[in-house]
Amino acid sequence: MVRRSVIMGCGHYLPSRVLSNQELAAQVDTSDEWIVERTGIRNRHIAAEGETTSQMAIKAAQNALKQAGLEAQDIDLIIVATATPDYTFPSTATQVQAGLGITHGAAFDVQAVCSGFVYALSTADKFLISGSHQRALVIGAETFSRILDWNDRTTCVLFGDGAGAVIVEAQQGAGQLQDRGVLSTHLRADGRHVDKLYVDGGPSSTATTGHLRMEGREVFRYAVTYLAEIIEEAFTTTGLTADDVDWFVPHQANRRIIEATARKLSIDPAKVVMTVENHGNTSAASIPLALSTAVADGRIKKGQVVLMEAMGGGFTWGSALVRW
């Protein structure tokens, strides 16, 4: 028997304010047609004034706990993936811990931008299978609206705010592919590409928060190649193929990237969970938001194989294969 990290439940939260392409077109030189054609995005949610990353993360966590039939005190590990924390320190995870009334266990943040949730899930998996912890709350939460240059039409149209969470529990399995739980995770990074997607500020460099900057065409070019490679690595490790995947839940950055990656891997378009149209790119929150959406509407079911992947600034990228 071996320990496996099984996803017991998921939940999400989206701010009430919806910002449409039409509204953006009234603020910057763009149009609904231009945005939809290039990104597939029509709407995105924007955090209210005073609404923070930790507040959204707490609400997503509460929904995940409810869906899993668990209490906050059942959690002994909290990992929050975010590039937009409440504070430089302490971590957003400690604010979530306090908000849930938990006073035991460990809590920390992971910063891998859009790859953050895959990085956080992989990290939680290592803790759980080691035997050091029993039940983890893994959250992706972002308020990217606070680091956007709202005069830059090439970036401000892409991103939104939100949070998604999963509860992951260590369970005994037979060590076979039929076991529920995390089957494999693969993480990569290449810091030489910092100038292609970054924020031009930080405590030690400018003492400011800064704004997001991106070379969109370069990011697209690298994304399709890197993501296909990391998924092929997951298939090689597990012995599974694209045909074995029930649902492909990619980072929701851009419809074109998602479709190009699926084509390169011969994944049936009907198996792709896509929420970018109404959420925009929510960075580390995008995969758990999409997971929670697909579980809530009945698409993702127990026992199915779910493939996740993401690439973010740095570059960082990664994949996770999970039997739900």
Long-range contacts (C-beta under 8 A, 24 or more apart in sequence): 1-172, 1-173, 1-174, 1-175, 2-129, 2-172, 2-173, 2-174, 2-175, 3-128, 3-129, 3-131, 3-170, 3-171, 3-172, 3-173, 4-129, 4-170, 4-171, 4-172, 4-173, 4-179, 4-180, 4-181, 4-182, 5-124, 5-125, 5-128, 5-129, 5-136, 5-168, 5-169, 5-170, 5-181, 5-182, 6-168, 6-169, 6-170, 6-171, 6-180, 6-181, 6-182, 7-166, 7-167, 7-168, 7-181, 7-182, 7-322, 7-324, 8-68, 8-70, 8-135, 8-167, 8-168, 8-169, 9-64, 9-65, 9-66, 9-67, 9-68, 9-69, 9-70, 9-166, 9-167, 10-64, 10-67, 10-164, 10-165, 10-166, 10-167, 10-288, 10-291, 10-292, 10-295, 11-60, 11-61, 11-62, 11-63, 11-64, 11-65, 11-66, 11-67, 11-164, 11-165, 11-292, 12-60, 12-63, 12-162, 12-163, 12-164, 12-165, 12-285, 12-288, 12-289, 12-292, 12-293, 13-56, 13-57, 13-59, 13-60, 13-63, 13-162, 13-163, 13-164, 14-45, 14-161, 14-162, 14-279, 14-289, 15-45, 15-46, 15-47, 15-48, 15-51, 15-56, 15-161, 15-162, 16-45, 16-48, 17-45, 17-46, 17-47, 17-48, 18-43, 18-44, 18-45, 18-46, 19-43, 19-44, 19-45, 19-46, 19-160, 21-157, 24-156, 24-157, 27-150, 28-150, 28-151, 28-152, 28-153, 28-156, 28-157, 29-153, 30-153, 30-157, 35-157, 38-254, 38-256, 39-157, 39-158, 39-254, 39-255, 39-256, 39-276, 40-254, 40-255, 40-256, 40-258, 40-274, 40-276, 40-277, 41-157, 41-158, 41-255, 41-276, 41-277, 41-280, 41-281, 42-277, 42-278, 43-277, 43-278, 43-279, 43-280, 44-159, 44-160, 44-161, 44-278, 44-279, 44-280, 44-282, 45-160, 45-161, 45-162, 45-279, 45-280, 46-145, 46-160, 46-161, 47-143, 47-145, 47-146, 47-161, 51-143, 52-86, 52-95, 52-143, 53-82, 53-84, 53-85, 53-86, 53-92, 53-141, 53-142, 53-143, 53-163, 54-80, 54-85, 54-86, 54-92, 54-95, 54-96, 54-99, 54-141, 55-99, 56-141, 56-143, 56-161, 56-162, 56-163, 57-82, 57-92, 57-95, 57-96, 57-139, 57-141, 57-163, 57-165, 58-95, 58-96, 58-99, 58-100, 59-163, 60-139, 60-141, 60-163, 60-164, 60-165, 60-288, 60-292, 61-96, 61-100, 61-137, 61-139, 61-165, 62-100, 63-165, 63-292, 64-137, 64-165, 64-166, 64-167, 64-292, 65-137, 65-167, 67-295, 68-167, 70-135, 70-167, 72-100, 72-101, 72-102, 73-101, 73-102, 73-104, 74-135, 75-100, 75-102, 75-105, 75-135, 75-136, 75-137, 75-167, 76-104, 76-105, 76-106, 76-133, 76-134, 76-135, 76-136, 77-105, 77-106, 77-107, 77-124, 77-127, 77-128, 77-133, 77-135, 77-136, 77-137, 78-102, 78-105, 78-106, 78-107, 78-108, 78-136, 78-137, 78-139, 79-107, 79-108, 79-109, 79-110, 79-120, 79-123, 79-124, 79-136, 79-137, 79-138, 79-139, 80-107, 80-108, 80-109, 80-110, 80-120, 80-139, 80-140, 80-141, 81-109, 81-110, 81-111, 81-112, 81-116, 81-117, 81-119, 81-120, 81-138, 81-139, 81-140, 81-141, 81-284, 82-109, 82-111, 82-116, 82-140, 82-141, 82-142, 82-283, 82-284, 83-111, 83-113, 83-116, 83-142, 83-144, 83-147, 83-199, 83-283, 83-284, 83-312, 83-313, 84-142, 84-143, 84-144, 84-146, 84-147, 84-283, 85-109, 88-203, 92-141, 93-139, 96-137, 96-139, 105-133, 106-133, 112-189, 112-284, 112-312, 112-314, 112-316, 112-318, 113-197, 113-283, 113-284, 113-312, 113-313, 113-314, 113-316, 114-251, 114-253, 114-281, 114-283, 114-284, 114-286, 114-310, 114-311, 114-312, 114-313, 114-316, 115-187, 115-251, 115-284, 115-310, 115-311, 115-312, 115-314, 115-316, 115-317, 115-318, 116-140, 116-283, 116-284, 116-310, 116-312, 117-164, 117-284, 117-285, 117-286, 117-287, 117-288, 117-308, 117-310, 118-185, 118-187, 118-287, 118-308, 118-309, 118-310, 118-318, 118-319, 118-320, 119-187, 119-316, 119-318, 120-284, 121-166, 121-168, 121-182, 121-185, 121-308, 121-320, 122-182, 122-185, 122-187, 122-318, 122-320, 124-168, 125-168, 125-182, 125-185, 128-168, 128-169, 128-170, 129-170, 131-170, 133-170, 134-169, 134-170, 135-167, 135-168, 135-169, 135-170, 136-167, 136-168, 136-169, 137-165, 137-166, 137-167, 137-168, 138-165, 138-166, 138-167, 138-168, 138-288, 139-163, 139-164, 139-165, 139-166, 139-288, 140-164, 140-165, 140-282, 140-283, 140-284, 140-285, 140-286, 140-287, 140-288, 140-289, 141-284, 141-285, 142-282, 142-283, 142-284, 142-285, 144-212, 144-281, 144-282, 144-283, 146-209, 147-199, 147-209, 147-210, 147-211, 147-212, 148-211, 148-212, 149-211, 149-212, 152-211, 154-214, 154-216, 155-212, 155-213, 155-214, 158-253, 158-254, 158-280, 158-281, 159-212, 159-280, 159-281, 159-282, 159-283, 160-279, 160-280, 160-281, 160-282, 161-282, 161-285, 162-279, 162-282, 162-285, 162-289, 163-285, 163-288, 163-289, 164-285, 164-286, 164-287, 164-288, 164-289, 164-290, 164-291, 164-292, 165-288, 165-292, 166-288, 166-291, 177-238, 177-239, 177-240, 177-323, 178-323, 179-323, 180-302, 180-303, 180-323, 180-324, 181-322, 181-323, 182-320, 182-321, 182-322, 183-238, 183-240, 183-305, 183-321, 183-322, 183-323, 184-234, 184-237, 184-238, 184-319, 184-320, 184-321, 185-318, 185-319, 185-320, 185-321, 186-230, 186-233, 186-234, 186-237, 186-318, 186-319, 186-320, 187-316, 187-317, 187-318, 188-226, 188-230, 188-316, 188-317, 188-318, 189-314, 189-315, 189-316, 189-317, 190-314, 190-315, 191-314, 191-315, 193-218, 193-222, 193-314, 193-315, 194-313, 194-314, 196-222, 196-313, 196-315, 197-312, 197-313, 197-314, 197-315, 198-313, 199-313, 219-311, 220-254, 220-256, 220-257, 222-311, 222-315, 223-253, 223-257, 223-261, 223-311, 223-317, 224-257, 224-260, 224-261, 224-264, 226-311, 226-315, 226-317, 227-257, 227-261, 227-309, 227-310, 227-311, 227-317, 227-319, 228-261, 228-264, 228-265, 230-309, 230-317, 230-318, 230-319, 231-261, 231-265, 231-307, 231-309, 231-319, 232-265, 233-319, 234-307, 234-319, 234-320, 234-321, 238-321, 240-305, 240-321, 242-266, 242-267, 242-268, 244-305, 245-271, 245-305, 245-306, 245-307, 246-271, 246-300, 246-304, 246-305, 246-306, 247-271, 247-272, 247-273, 247-294, 247-299, 247-300, 247-304, 247-305, 247-306, 247-307, 248-272, 248-273, 248-306, 248-307, 249-273, 249-287, 249-290, 249-291, 249-294, 249-306, 249-307, 249-308, 250-287, 250-290, 250-308, 250-309, 250-310, 251-281, 251-286, 251-287, 251-309, 251-310, 251-311, 251-312, 252-276, 252-279, 252-280, 252-281, 252-282, 252-286, 252-287, 252-289, 252-290, 253-281, 253-286, 253-311, 254-281, 261-309, 267-307, 273-299, 273-300, 283-312, 284-312, 286-310, 300-324
